[in-house]
């Protein structure tokens, strides 16, 4: 089962009540400086490295949740399972064998934080339930206003920006895709694009 974006096929969620991971400084993952409002994470992929700067000021619960998976090593050896040129590159949820990693409870939706789904931003994928995001994230390849909140519906929470490796994101977006029976989807890379590791980068004080 995979998280979906607006207008895409929605799969039934597992029925876990949405519970936000606390955003207070006492709940930051280990090895992450609580005074740092803009932590930086390097995502090593099979096609090159992508570095993202996260915005804890605008999206504290979302950033803390993402960092939790990073620090625990949950993104290592997962794949980008959805590639849609001109739209998004999505991953962080499955191994190459299409097995899900252990998930923490879903988090509160912070899509109203003022950050927009613009090119090279990183945001959380989710199910129809607005508060159902867990580990899956995506890179925006275009200005995807349809994924932003509006007066009638929740959006998809943006929580960071690609600061290096934009060419890697574009290269992933250009890979050949096709149908994958295990995911029942047409937009799966024919040759798996892997996340080898994700780590918090040390920053000068």
C-alpha positions in Angstrom: 0.0 0.0 0.0 1.4 3.4 -0.8 0.5 7.0 0.0 -1.1 9.0 -2.7 -1.2 12.5 -4.0 -4.3 14.5 -5.0 -6.1 13.2 -8.1 -4.3 9.9 -8.0 -5.8 6.6 -7.1 -6.4 6.3 -3.3 -5.9 3.1 -1.5 -7.6 2.2 1.8 -5.6 3.3 4.8 -4.9 0.9 7.7 -7.3 2.6 10.1 -4.6 4.0 12.5 -5.9 7.0 14.3 -3.9 10.1 13.4 -1.6 11.0 16.2 1.0 13.9 15.8 4.5 13.2 16.9 5.3 15.9 19.5 7.1 18.9 18.1 8.7 20.2 21.3 12.5 20.4 21.8 12.4 17.5 24.2 11.2 15.2 21.5 13.8 15.9 18.8 15.5 12.7 17.5 18.9 11.9 18.9 21.9 13.5 17.3 19.9 16.4 16.0 20.6 19.8 17.4 17.4 21.2 18.9 18.5 24.8 18.4 18.9 24.3 14.7 15.8 25.5 12.9 17.0 24.4 9.4 18.6 20.9 9.6 20.2 19.6 6.5 19.9 15.9 5.4 21.9 14.2 2.7 20.0 11.4 0.8 22.4 9.1 -1.0 20.7 7.4 -3.9 21.8 4.9 -6.6 21.9 7.9 -9.0 23.7 10.4 -6.9 23.3 12.5 -3.7 20.4 14.9 -2.9 20.8 17.4 -0.1 17.7 19.0 1.4 17.4 21.8 3.9 14.4 21.3 6.2 12.3 24.1 7.7 11.5 23.3 11.3 10.1 26.8 11.9 7.3 26.4 9.4 6.8 22.6 9.7 8.1 21.4 13.1 6.0 18.2 13.5 6.7 17.2 9.8 10.5 17.9 10.1 10.8 16.0 13.4 8.9 13.1 11.9 11.1 13.0 8.9 14.3 13.3 11.0 13.1 10.4 13.2 13.0 8.1 10.2 16.4 9.4 9.0 18.1 8.9 12.4 16.6 5.5 12.8 17.9 4.4 9.4 14.5 3.7 8.0 15.1 5.2 4.6 18.2 3.1 3.9 17.6 0.5 1.1 14.2 1.9 0.2 13.2 3.0 -3.4 11.6 5.8 -5.3 8.4 3.9 -6.3 6.6 6.7 -8.1 8.1 8.8 -10.9 5.8 11.1 -12.8 7.8 13.6 -15.1 6.6 17.1 -14.7 4.8 16.3 -11.4 6.6 14.4 -8.6 9.3 11.8 -7.6 8.0 9.9 -4.6 9.7 7.4 -2.2 10.6 6.5 1.3 8.0 3.8 1.8 9.1 0.5 0.2 12.1 -1.7 -0.1 13.1 -3.1 -3.5 11.0 -6.2 -2.6 8.0 -3.9 -2.1 8.0 -4.4 1.6 7.0 -1.6 4.0 9.3 -0.6 6.8 7.9 -0.2 10.3 5.9 3.0 10.5 5.4 5.5 13.3 1.9 6.9 13.9 0.8 9.4 11.3 1.3 13.1 11.9 -0.7 16.3 11.9 -1.0 18.0 8.5 1.0 21.2 8.4 0.1 22.1 4.8 -1.1 25.5 6.0 2.4 26.6 6.9 2.8 29.0 4.0 5.3 26.8 2.1 4.1 26.0 -1.5 4.6 22.9 -3.6 7.1 24.6 -5.9 9.8 23.0 -8.0 12.5 21.2 -5.9 10.6 21.4 -2.6 10.1 18.3 -0.6 6.7 17.4 0.9 4.9 14.6 2.6 2.7 12.1 0.7 -0.4 10.8 2.4 -3.7 9.1 2.0 -7.2 10.7 1.6 -7.2 11.4 5.4 -5.3 14.7 5.6 -3.6 13.6 8.8 -2.2 10.3 7.5 1.4 11.1 6.4 4.0 8.7 7.8 7.3 8.0 6.0 6.7 8.7 2.4 7.9 12.0 0.8 8.1 13.4 -2.6 10.1 16.0 -4.6 8.1 18.5 -6.6 9.2 18.7 -10.3 6.9 21.7 -11.1 4.7 24.3 -9.5 2.0 21.9 -8.2 -0.6 24.3 -7.0 -3.2 21.5 -6.9 -1.3 20.0 -4.0 -1.5 23.2 -1.9 -4.3 23.8 0.6 -7.3 25.9 -0.3 -10.4 27.0 1.6 -12.2 23.8 0.9 -9.5 21.1 1.4 -6.2 20.3 3.0 -3.0 20.2 1.0 0.2 18.3 1.1 2.7 19.6 3.6 5.9 21.1 2.2 8.8 20.9 4.8 12.0 21.5 2.9 14.0 22.4 -0.2 16.6 20.6 -2.4 19.7 22.7 -2.0 22.0 20.5 -4.0 21.5 17.5 -6.2 18.7 19.1 -8.3 20.2 17.4 -11.3 19.9 14.0 -9.5 16.2 14.6 -8.9 15.8 15.5 -12.6 17.7 12.4 -13.7 15.4 10.2 -11.5 12.4 11.9 -13.1 13.7 10.9 -16.5 14.0 7.1 -15.9 11.8 4.7 -17.8 8.7 3.6 -15.9 6.1 1.0 -16.4 3.5 -1.2 -14.7 4.4 -3.0 -11.4 2.1 -5.7 -10.3 3.0 -5.5 -6.7 2.1 -1.8 -6.5 -0.6 -2.0 -9.2 0.7 1.2 -10.7 2.0 2.4 -14.1 4.6 4.9 -12.9 7.2 2.6 -11.3 10.8 2.8 -12.4 11.7 -0.3 -14.5 15.1 -0.3 -12.9 14.8 0.4 -9.2 16.1 3.8 -8.1 17.3 3.2 -4.5 17.8 5.3 -1.4 21.1 3.9 -0.1 21.1 6.0 3.1 19.9 9.3 4.6 21.8 11.2 7.2 21.8 14.4 9.1 24.7 16.6 8.1 26.8 18.3 10.8 26.6 22.1 10.6 28.9 24.7 12.0 27.7 26.3 15.2 
